[in-house]
């Protein structure tokens, strides 16, 4: 994750967005430690299976 942040800064990106499941507390705690500042509790993933 640190390398990803480093590359994003080098490329002058304005931010990084990713998803984590609400039950994945170890990951959420890790993201908080790296100063992830926005957690959107209303995000819902949807999909349609076609086959």
Protein Blocks (a to p, Z undefined) as FASTA:
>chain_A
ZZmmmmmmmnopabdcddddfklmmlmmmmmmnopabdcfkbccddddfZZ
